[in-house]
Amino acid sequence: MGVISENGHWPKFNEVLCGDMTDRERLGLPSHYVEDRFANDQAALYKQFHKYDTESLVAITCAVDQSLIARYVAGNILALVGDPRVSTYDPDMLTLQGGLISIGLHTDDVPTVLKNFDTLGLNAAWIEKECPRHQAHLTTFRIAKYPVTNQEYRDFLIDTGYHELPDSWAFRRFPVERANHPVYTLSAEACDAYARWLAVKTNRGFRLPTEHEWEYAAAGAEGREFPWGETFDSLLANTCETGIFNTTPIGIFINGASPFGVLDMAGNVEEYVSDVYKPYPGGENIDDHLSQIHGLYRIARGGSFARFRDLARNRRRHGHNPRSVTYAMGFRLAETI
């Protein structure tokens, strides 16, 4: 699919950021057109699945023993006929019990992370933002099983007349064929506005999750590297390595669920949390490209279809870089009980 260097690796990320690189080159793609990974195999499944009822399509989408392409096709048909998993005013929320938890990365583990992702040319400072590993107390809370979708954000826009339309909507028109895909290309302020609106409409405590809540929901008590375990697998999250280069219907990467059953935390779209960047207790302030661009900036968690696997790590702290279109900024809800 992508542009592979002479040594057989993806281009290093800092090589990608330097020089006159196109956005396709930032994704490891050649300048000419290439098919996505499902282009040659989905037609037969669309012909087969379009006759299925909604219940059967949902069953395929959520089945761990179905192929990824089958779940993808079933999910895309649900976008057009109506996906019952999407419920704007009653989103599917999972309850996580509070207590003392551990968050972050041990300082001694920074070299290991850099070695494990050495073909991506990571800057050590980006990983040092995750340090030190420390304890925090969480009260019991709820977190959404899925990120907020285009359909839900459309309902918000219609009800409120809010001014910010996603840049990812072509000509700023609602993409009906991606109704159950995560909404993206939003500002953190728009995500906050959505959560406040839904809290008022439902008389519930909806908000964005904190960093600590998000990481705990993704990594579990054992502190996994990725939601599913310690080793990256391109079939478990929608990142550049997966080769789709677009959003996918919520929840189709069912085998990539977190220990609590939360889905799409490692890929699909990056997710704003409620916190502005600051060092962890006992950590050093990192003045990287994001702070140089923004000053203070909102933290985002999780990878996306337009980013490489390093951002899919549960501990990774990053944010929006307005100088590149490869940042797919979305969000999911949390709820105060």
C-alpha distance (Angstrom), angle and dihedral (degrees) to the residues before:
residue distance angle dihedral
M1 . . .
G2 3.77 . .
V3 3.78 139.3 .
I4 3.80 108.0 -81.3
S5 3.79 119.6 -165.2
E6 3.80 123.6 -125.0
N7 3.81 91.8 -94.4
G8 3.79 90.6 57.3
H9 3.81 97.5 -105.0
W10 3.78 134.9 114.1
P11 3.81 112.4 -96.5
K12 3.79 113.5 -85.2
F13 3.78 112.7 -98.2
N14 3.79 94.8 -127.2
E15 3.80 88.9 50.2
V16 3.79 86.6 54.0
L17 3.79 92.3 51.8
C18 3.79 93.2 51.2
G19 3.77 127.7 74.5
D20 3.78 128.7 6.0
M21 3.79 97.7 -35.2
T22 3.79 121.2 163.7
D23 3.77 122.2 -136.6
R24 3.81 89.1 -107.4
E25 3.78 90.2 55.3
R26 3.81 88.8 50.4
L27 3.80 86.4 59.5
G28 3.81 93.0 47.9
L29 3.81 92.0 -108.5
P30 3.81 128.2 135.6
S31 3.81 121.3 -117.2
H32 3.81 92.0 -109.3
Y33 3.80 124.8 73.7
V34 3.79 119.5 -85.4
E35 3.79 127.9 -179.9
D36 3.77 120.2 -110.8
R37 3.77 118.4 -112.4
F38 3.82 94.8 -94.9
A39 3.81 99.8 41.0
N40 3.79 97.1 102.0
D41 3.81 98.7 40.2
Q42 3.79 107.8 42.8
A43 3.82 103.1 72.4
A44 3.81 94.3 75.7
L45 3.79 91.8 47.7
Y46 3.82 92.6 50.0
K47 3.81 89.1 52.6
Q48 3.79 90.2 50.0
F49 3.80 100.2 40.7
H50 3.81 99.9 43.3
K51 3.81 88.3 77.5
Y52 3.81 93.2 55.7
D53 3.79 123.0 101.5
T54 3.79 121.6 -117.7
E55 3.78 94.6 -100.1
S56 3.80 91.6 55.3
L57 3.81 92.3 47.4
V58 3.81 91.6 51.5
A59 3.81 89.6 49.1
I60 3.81 90.8 54.0
T61 3.81 92.3 45.8
C62 3.81 91.9 53.6
A63 3.82 99.4 38.6
V64 3.81 115.6 114.3
D65 3.82 91.0 -157.3
Q66 3.82 95.0 55.2
S67 3.80 119.5 94.4
L68 3.79 118.5 -103.5
I69 3.80 91.5 -114.1
A70 3.81 91.2 52.5
R71 3.80 90.8 51.8
Y72 3.81 89.7 46.0
V73 3.80 94.0 52.8
A74 3.81 93.9 43.9
G75 3.81 90.0 49.5
N76 3.79 92.7 50.2
I77 3.81 91.7 51.7
L78 3.80 88.6 50.9
A79 3.80 88.2 55.9
L80 3.80 88.8 63.1
V81 3.80 100.7 38.5
G82 3.80 97.7 37.6
D83 3.80 127.4 -82.7
P84 3.83 112.1 -128.7
R85 3.81 89.8 -159.6
V86 3.82 88.0 70.4
S87 3.81 111.1 79.2
T88 3.79 113.7 162.1
Y89 3.79 97.8 -164.9
D90 3.81 96.7 35.7
P91 3.81 108.2 33.2
D92 3.80 118.9 -173.9
M93 3.82 103.8 -95.2
L94 3.81 128.4 -175.0
T95 3.80 121.2 -150.2
L96 3.81 117.1 -131.7
Q97 3.79 118.5 -166.7
G98 3.77 116.4 -125.3
G99 3.77 128.3 -125.8
L100 3.78 142.0 111.3
I101 3.80 110.9 -34.9
S102 3.82 137.6 175.8
I103 3.80 120.3 -124.9
G104 3.80 135.6 178.6
L105 3.79 137.2 23.1
H106 3.78 130.8 -59.0
T107 3.81 108.6 -114.5
D108 3.80 90.8 -127.9
D109 3.81 89.5 60.0
V110 3.83 95.8 62.0
P111 3.85 93.4 90.9
T112 3.79 90.4 50.7
V113 3.80 92.1 53.7
L114 3.80 91.2 48.2
K115 3.80 90.4 49.9
N116 3.80 93.4 47.8
F117 3.82 90.4 54.0
D118 3.80 98.8 32.0
T119 3.82 94.5 131.3
L120 3.81 89.1 63.2
G121 3.81 94.0 58.1
L122 3.79 96.8 -131.2
N123 3.78 121.1 -167.2
A124 3.80 110.6 -122.6
A125 3.80 90.6 -134.1
W126 3.80 90.8 63.0
I127 3.80 89.8 59.9
E128 3.79 95.1 39.4
K129 3.82 87.9 65.4
E130 3.80 85.9 73.4
C131 3.82 92.6 61.0
P132 2.92 141.5 141.5
R133 3.76 111.3 30.4
H134 3.77 105.2 -129.8
Q135 3.77 143.0 165.4
A136 3.78 126.7 -102.7
H137 3.77 134.6 176.3
L138 3.80 118.2 -123.8
T139 3.75 125.7 -168.2
T140 3.78 116.3 -140.5
F141 3.81 109.9 -78.8
R142 3.77 142.9 161.4
I143 3.78 127.4 -118.1
A144 3.79 128.8 -167.7
K145 3.78 116.8 -102.1
Y146 3.81 89.4 -140.9
P147 3.81 136.6 27.9
V148 3.81 117.3 -101.4
T149 3.80 111.0 -81.9
N150 3.79 135.5 -139.9
Q151 3.82 89.0 -106.7
E152 3.79 92.7 55.9
Y153 3.78 93.4 46.3
R154 3.82 89.2 49.3
D155 3.81 89.8 54.8
F156 3.80 88.6 52.0
L157 3.81 92.3 50.4
I158 3.79 93.5 49.0
D159 3.79 93.3 47.9
T160 3.80 96.8 45.4
G161 3.80 108.5 23.0
Y162 3.80 87.1 -131.5
H163 3.79 112.5 -176.2
E164 3.81 103.7 -132.7
L165 3.80 115.7 89.1
P166 3.80 119.9 -176.6
D167 3.80 113.7 -99.4
S168 3.80 87.2 -141.9
W169 3.83 90.3 67.8
A170 3.82 104.5 92.2
F171 3.81 109.2 -121.2
R172 3.84 84.3 -5.1
R173 3.80 91.0 -77.7
F174 3.80 121.4 139.0
P175 3.84 109.1 -97.7
V176 3.79 100.3 -133.2
E177 3.80 90.8 -176.1
R178 3.83 88.1 61.0
A179 3.80 98.1 40.7
N180 3.81 92.2 128.2
H181 3.81 95.3 40.9
P182 3.82 118.5 100.7
V183 3.78 114.5 -89.3
Y184 3.81 113.3 -119.7
T185 3.81 145.4 172.2
L186 3.79 92.0 63.7
S187 3.78 132.0 137.2
A188 3.78 120.5 -116.7
E189 3.81 87.8 -114.3
A190 3.81 91.4 58.8
C191 3.80 90.4 50.7
D192 3.81 90.1 51.1
A193 3.80 90.3 48.2
Y194 3.81 91.2 53.0
A195 3.81 92.2 50.7
R196 3.82 92.2 48.6
W197 3.80 90.9 48.9
L198 3.79 93.3 50.7
A199 3.80 91.7 46.1
V200 3.80 90.1 55.5
K201 3.82 94.4 43.1
T202 3.81 93.2 51.1
N203 3.82 101.6 28.4
R204 3.81 88.3 -125.8
G205 3.78 132.6 124.9
F206 3.80 99.6 -104.1
R207 3.81 117.7 162.4
L208 3.79 139.9 132.1
P209 3.81 115.8 -72.3
T210 3.77 121.4 -106.6
E211 3.80 119.0 -115.6
H212 3.78 91.0 -105.2
E213 3.80 92.8 49.9
W214 3.79 92.3 47.2
E215 3.80 94.6 49.5
Y216 3.79 93.5 45.2
A217 3.82 90.8 50.1
A218 3.82 89.8 50.8
A219 3.80 101.5 39.2
G220 3.80 103.5 30.6
A221 3.77 126.6 -149.9
E222 3.81 91.3 -53.2
G223 3.80 92.5 58.0
R224 3.80 99.9 -124.6
E225 3.80 120.5 -158.3
F226 3.82 90.9 -132.4
P227 3.80 126.6 15.8
W228 3.82 91.7 -100.4
G229 3.81 99.9 38.6
E230 3.78 145.7 -64.7
T231 3.82 102.4 -50.9
F232 3.80 127.2 67.6
D233 3.82 117.3 -119.8
S234 3.81 119.8 -176.0
L235 3.81 90.9 -149.6
L236 3.80 91.8 61.3
A237 3.82 100.4 57.1
N238 3.80 137.3 26.7
T239 3.81 103.3 -113.7
C240 3.80 133.3 133.4
E241 3.79 88.8 -83.4
T242 3.81 90.6 60.6
G243 3.81 89.2 63.1
I244 3.81 100.3 -138.6
F245 3.83 97.2 109.5
N246 3.78 93.3 -163.6
T247 3.76 137.9 71.2
T248 3.79 118.6 -80.4
P249 3.81 130.7 -149.8
I250 3.79 112.6 -78.6
G251 3.77 117.5 -90.1
I252 3.80 101.3 11.1
F253 3.81 91.7 120.7
I254 3.78 87.8 70.7
N255 3.81 93.7 154.6
G256 3.81 89.3 58.3
A257 3.81 94.7 62.9
S258 3.78 120.0 138.1
P259 3.84 120.3 -114.0
F260 3.81 88.0 -90.5
G261 3.80 94.8 48.3
V262 3.82 96.5 -102.6
L263 3.81 111.3 150.9
D264 3.82 137.0 -148.3
M265 3.80 93.9 19.9
A266 3.81 95.7 129.9
G267 3.80 100.1 45.0
N268 3.81 148.1 -7.4
V269 3.84 96.5 78.6
E270 3.79 134.5 0.6
E271 3.78 112.9 -109.9
Y272 3.77 128.2 -137.7
V273 3.78 116.5 -139.4
S274 3.79 127.5 -162.6
D275 3.81 96.9 -102.0
V276 3.79 129.2 96.1
Y277 3.80 112.0 -142.9
K278 3.78 117.1 -87.0
P279 3.80 130.6 145.7
Y280 3.76 118.8 -84.7
P281 3.82 114.8 -109.5
G282 3.80 106.4 -70.0
G283 3.81 92.8 10.3
E284 3.79 131.2 116.6
N285 3.79 124.7 -108.6
I286 3.82 109.6 -106.9
D287 3.80 114.3 -145.6
D288 3.80 99.4 -164.1
H289 3.80 133.9 150.7
L290 3.81 92.2 -72.7
S291 3.79 94.7 55.8
Q292 3.81 89.5 43.4
I293 3.82 90.0 54.3
H294 3.79 99.8 40.0
G295 3.78 109.7 15.1
L296 3.79 95.2 -147.3
Y297 3.80 112.2 24.0
R298 3.78 138.5 -179.9
I299 3.78 116.4 -108.1
A300 3.81 119.9 -120.3
R301 3.78 126.2 -163.8
G302 3.79 135.4 -158.9
G303 3.78 130.5 31.6
S304 3.79 129.9 -91.6
F305 3.78 143.6 -145.7
A306 3.83 87.8 -92.8
R307 3.81 98.8 49.2
F308 3.79 134.6 69.7
R309 3.78 126.7 -106.1
D310 3.80 96.7 -91.4
L311 3.82 90.6 75.1
A312 3.80 89.2 53.4
R313 3.81 89.5 69.7
N314 3.79 110.9 112.7
R315 3.81 94.5 -130.3
R316 3.80 97.8 48.3
R317 3.82 114.2 120.9
H318 3.80 115.4 -161.2
G319 3.80 141.5 135.1
H320 3.77 145.6 -159.9
N321 3.79 120.7 -47.3
P322 3.83 107.1 -163.4
R323 3.81 90.8 -165.3
S324 3.81 92.7 74.0
V325 3.80 132.6 51.7
T326 3.80 90.7 -149.6
Y327 3.81 92.0 86.5
A328 3.81 110.2 99.9
M329 3.80 102.9 -168.9
G330 3.81 116.8 -167.7
F331 3.80 136.3 136.6
R332 3.77 148.9 -144.7
L333 3.78 130.7 -142.0
A334 3.76 132.7 -108.8
E335 3.79 125.4 -168.8
T336 3.76 132.1 -146.8
I337 3.77 110.2 -136.5
